Amino acid sequence: MAMPETLSKTISQQSEKRPVNRRDLDPAASNAIVAILIREGIDYLQSKAVVKRVRAQAGLSAPVKRRTSINRLRVEEELIFIDHASSL
């Protein structure tokens, strides 16, 4: 199934100004996608597969996960830290 021209144009415009805040998505793009999903009778599970395929075709991937925990001290480093702190 070919992508409608308006949707294709909207997607290309969005990709030109990356990174895009989720709130900045053009409502016309989401409305066009909704219209296609309803017209084709696509349910939730099918929509997940469609979105996965569309992302692959568009070359989109999830952002790299950032590490959220701090670097921990090894036991030896912790003992040195405690010794140094207690000597002050």
NUBAKE-460202 format. One line per 8 residues: number of its first residue (from 1); their letters; for each residue x, y, z of N, C-alpha, C, O. Coordinates in Angstrom, 2 decimals, padded with zeros to 5 digits. Layout:
N
NUM	A	X Y Z X Y Z X Y Z X Y Z ~ ...
This chain:
88
1	MAMPETLS	000.84 -001.18 000.00 000.00 000.00 000.00 000.88 001.24 000.00 001.77 001.37 000.85 ~ 000.66 002.13 -000.92 001.46 003.35 -001.03 001.01 004.35 000.03 -000.17 004.40 000.40 ~ 001.96 005.14 000.50 001.66 006.14 001.50 001.01 007.35 000.83 001.50 007.82 -000.19 ~ -000.10 007.87 001.39 -000.72 009.06 000.82 000.28 010.21 000.77 001.13 010.35 001.65 ~ 000.16 011.04 -000.27 001.13 012.11 -000.48 001.19 013.08 000.70 002.27 013.51 001.09 ~ 000.02 013.43 001.27 000.01 014.38 002.38 000.72 013.80 003.60 001.45 014.51 004.29 ~ 000.50 012.51 003.86 001.17 011.87 005.00 002.66 011.78 004.75 003.46 012.04 005.66 ~ 003.05 011.42 003.54 004.46 011.34 003.19 005.13 012.70 003.34 006.25 012.79 003.86
9	KTISQQSE	004.46 013.75 002.90 005.01 015.10 003.01 005.16 015.51 004.47 006.17 016.08 004.87 ~ 004.14 015.20 005.28 004.19 015.55 006.70 005.32 014.82 007.40 006.05 015.41 008.20 ~ 005.48 013.52 007.10 006.55 012.74 007.73 007.91 013.29 007.33 008.80 013.40 008.17 ~ 008.09 013.64 006.06 009.38 014.17 005.63 009.66 015.52 006.26 010.80 015.83 006.59 ~ 008.62 016.34 006.44 008.81 017.63 007.11 009.19 017.42 008.56 010.05 018.13 009.08 ~ 008.56 016.46 009.23 008.87 016.17 010.62 010.31 015.68 010.76 011.01 016.06 011.69 ~ 010.75 014.82 009.83 012.08 014.25 009.94 013.16 015.28 009.67 014.30 015.11 010.11 ~ 012.83 016.37 008.95 013.81 017.41 008.67 014.14 018.22 009.91 015.24 018.77 010.02
17	KRPVNRRD	013.21 018.31 010.85 013.45 019.14 012.03 013.61 018.31 013.29 013.15 018.71 014.36 ~ 014.26 017.15 013.18 014.53 016.31 014.34 015.50 016.99 015.26 016.26 017.81 014.76 ~ 015.56 016.74 016.54 014.64 015.91 017.27 013.31 016.64 017.49 013.29 017.84 017.72 ~ 012.23 015.91 017.41 010.89 016.48 017.53 010.35 016.14 018.90 010.37 014.98 019.32 ~ 009.87 017.16 019.58 009.20 016.95 020.84 007.88 016.27 020.54 007.21 016.64 019.57 ~ 007.48 015.30 021.32 006.23 014.59 021.06 005.04 015.53 020.98 004.09 015.27 020.25 ~ 005.09 016.61 021.71 003.97 017.55 021.72 003.93 018.40 020.47 002.91 019.03 020.17 ~ 005.03 018.44 019.71 005.10 019.27 018.52 004.61 018.57 017.26 004.66 019.15 016.17
25	LDPAASNA	004.13 017.33 017.38 003.68 016.58 016.22 002.52 017.30 015.55 001.58 017.73 016.21 ~ 002.60 017.41 014.25 001.57 018.06 013.46 000.27 017.26 013.59 000.26 016.07 013.28 ~ -000.82 017.88 014.04 -002.08 017.16 014.18 -002.55 016.56 012.86 -003.24 015.53 012.86 ~ -002.20 017.17 011.74 -002.61 016.64 010.44 -002.01 015.26 010.22 -002.66 014.39 009.62 ~ -000.80 015.03 010.69 -000.15 013.73 010.53 -000.90 012.67 011.32 -001.21 011.60 010.80 ~ -001.20 012.97 012.58 -001.91 011.97 013.39 -003.33 011.76 012.87 -003.83 010.64 012.90 ~ -003.98 012.81 012.39 -005.32 012.66 011.82 -005.29 011.79 010.58 -006.20 010.98 010.36 ~ -004.26 011.95 009.75 -004.14 011.13 008.54 -003.93 009.67 008.90 -004.49 008.78 008.26
33	IVAILIRE	-003.11 009.42 009.92 -002.85 008.04 010.36 -004.12 007.43 010.92 -004.44 006.27 010.63 ~ -004.86 008.19 011.73 -006.13 007.71 012.29 -007.09 007.34 011.17 -007.74 006.29 011.22 ~ -007.20 008.20 010.16 -008.10 007.94 009.04 -007.74 006.64 008.33 -008.61 005.85 007.97 ~ -006.45 006.41 008.13 -005.99 005.18 007.47 -006.32 003.96 008.32 -006.83 002.96 007.81 ~ -006.04 004.03 009.63 -006.30 002.89 010.51 -007.78 002.54 010.53 -008.15 001.36 010.48 ~ -008.63 003.56 010.60 -010.07 003.32 010.63 -010.55 002.78 009.28 -011.32 001.82 009.23 ~ -010.10 003.40 008.20 -010.53 002.99 006.86 -010.15 001.53 006.58 -010.93 000.78 005.98 ~ -008.95 001.14 007.01 -008.47 -000.22 006.75 -008.95 -001.23 007.79 -008.71 -002.43 007.65
41	GIDYLQSK	-009.62 -000.75 008.85 -010.13 -001.65 009.88 -009.03 -002.31 010.69 -009.14 -003.48 011.06 ~ -007.97 -001.57 010.96 -006.81 -002.13 011.67 -007.05 -002.03 013.17 -007.38 -000.96 013.69 ~ -006.87 -003.16 013.87 -007.05 -003.16 015.32 -005.73 -002.81 016.02 -004.73 -002.49 015.37 ~ -005.75 -002.86 017.34 -004.60 -002.43 018.13 -003.34 -003.24 017.81 -002.29 -002.67 017.53 ~ -003.45 -004.56 017.85 -002.27 -005.39 017.60 -001.74 -005.20 016.19 -000.53 -005.16 015.97 ~ -002.64 -005.08 015.23 -002.21 -004.85 013.86 -001.54 -003.49 013.73 -000.56 -003.34 012.99 ~ -002.06 -002.49 014.46 -001.46 -001.15 014.38 -000.04 -001.15 014.92 000.82 -000.42 014.42 ~ 000.22 -001.98 015.95 001.59 -002.08 016.47 002.53 -002.60 015.40 003.65 -002.11 015.25
49	AVVKRVRA	002.07 -003.62 014.66 002.90 -004.19 013.60 003.11 -003.18 012.48 004.20 -003.08 011.92 ~ 002.06 -002.43 012.15 002.15 -001.42 011.09 003.15 -000.34 011.50 004.01 000.04 010.70 ~ 003.04 000.15 012.72 003.94 001.21 013.19 005.38 000.71 013.22 006.30 001.45 012.88 ~ 005.58 -000.53 013.62 006.93 -001.10 013.64 007.53 -001.12 012.24 008.69 -000.75 012.04 ~ 006.73 -001.55 011.26 007.19 -001.61 009.88 007.46 -000.20 009.33 008.45 000.02 008.64 ~ 006.57 000.74 009.64 006.73 002.12 009.16 008.00 002.74 009.72 008.74 003.41 009.01 ~ 008.26 002.51 011.01 009.49 003.03 011.62 010.72 002.48 010.92 011.68 003.20 010.66 ~ 010.68 001.18 010.61 011.82 000.56 009.93 012.00 001.17 008.54 013.13 001.47 008.14
57	QAGLSAPV	010.91 001.36 007.82 010.99 001.94 006.48 011.48 003.38 006.52 012.16 003.84 005.60 ~ 011.12 004.10 007.59 011.54 005.49 007.72 012.93 005.62 008.32 013.47 006.72 008.40 ~ 013.52 004.50 008.75 014.86 004.54 009.34 014.87 005.08 010.75 015.89 005.61 011.20 ~ 013.76 004.95 011.46 013.67 005.46 012.83 014.03 004.36 013.82 013.73 003.19 013.60 ~ 014.68 004.75 014.90 014.99 003.80 015.96 014.84 004.51 017.30 014.85 005.74 017.37 ~ 014.70 003.72 018.34 014.54 004.29 019.68 015.82 005.01 020.08 016.92 004.62 019.68 ~ 015.68 006.07 020.88 016.88 006.76 021.35 017.68 005.85 022.28 017.13 004.94 022.90 ~ 018.96 006.11 022.35 019.84 005.32 023.22 019.43 005.55 024.66 019.25 006.68 025.10
65	KRRTSINR	019.28 004.45 025.40 018.90 004.58 026.81 020.08 005.16 027.58 021.23 004.74 027.43 ~ 019.76 006.11 028.40 020.79 006.71 029.24 020.84 005.99 030.58 019.82 005.54 031.10 ~ 022.02 005.87 031.09 022.19 005.23 032.38 021.65 006.15 033.46 022.00 007.33 033.51 ~ 020.78 005.62 034.32 020.14 006.46 035.33 020.70 006.26 036.72 020.34 007.01 037.64 ~ 021.56 005.28 036.92 022.11 005.06 038.25 023.52 005.64 038.32 024.20 005.82 037.31 ~ 023.93 005.93 039.53 025.27 006.49 039.74 026.30 005.37 039.74 025.96 004.21 039.97 ~ 027.55 005.73 039.50 028.64 004.76 039.60 028.87 004.45 041.08 029.02 005.37 041.88 ~ 028.92 003.21 041.42 029.11 002.78 042.80 030.60 002.61 043.10 031.40 002.30 042.21
73	LRVEEELI	030.95 002.81 044.38 032.33 002.58 044.81 032.54 001.10 045.05 031.66 000.39 045.54 ~ 033.73 000.64 044.70 034.11 -000.72 045.06 034.36 -000.74 046.57 034.52 000.31 047.18 ~ 034.38 -001.93 047.17 034.55 -002.07 048.62 035.85 -001.40 049.06 035.89 -000.73 050.09 ~ 036.93 -001.61 048.28 038.22 -001.02 048.65 038.13 000.51 048.62 038.66 001.19 049.51 ~ 037.48 001.05 047.62 037.35 002.51 047.51 036.49 003.07 048.64 036.75 004.15 049.16 ~ 035.47 002.31 049.01 034.60 002.74 050.11 035.37 002.79 051.43 035.21 003.73 052.21 ~ 036.21 001.78 051.67 037.01 001.76 052.90 038.01 002.91 052.93 038.22 003.52 053.98 ~ 038.63 003.19 051.80 039.57 004.33 051.72 038.83 005.62 052.00 039.34 006.48 052.72
81	FIDHASSL	037.65 005.77 051.45 036.85 006.97 051.66 036.50 007.14 053.13 036.61 008.24 053.68 ~ 036.07 006.05 053.78 035.69 006.10 055.20 036.91 006.42 056.05 036.82 007.23 056.98 ~ 038.05 005.80 055.75 039.29 006.08 056.50 039.67 007.54 056.37 040.04 008.19 057.36 ~ 039.59 008.06 055.14 039.96 009.46 054.91 038.99 010.39 055.64 039.41 011.37 056.26 ~ 037.70 010.09 055.57 036.70 010.94 056.23 036.87 010.92 057.75 036.69 011.95 058.40 ~ 037.20 009.76 058.31 037.33 009.67 059.77 038.62 010.32 060.25 038.73 010.65 061.43 ~ 039.60 010.50 059.39 040.86 011.13 059.79 040.76 012.66 059.79 041.68 013.33 060.26 ~ 039.68 013.20 059.29 039.52 014.67 059.27 039.11 015.24 060.55 038.95 016.46 060.66
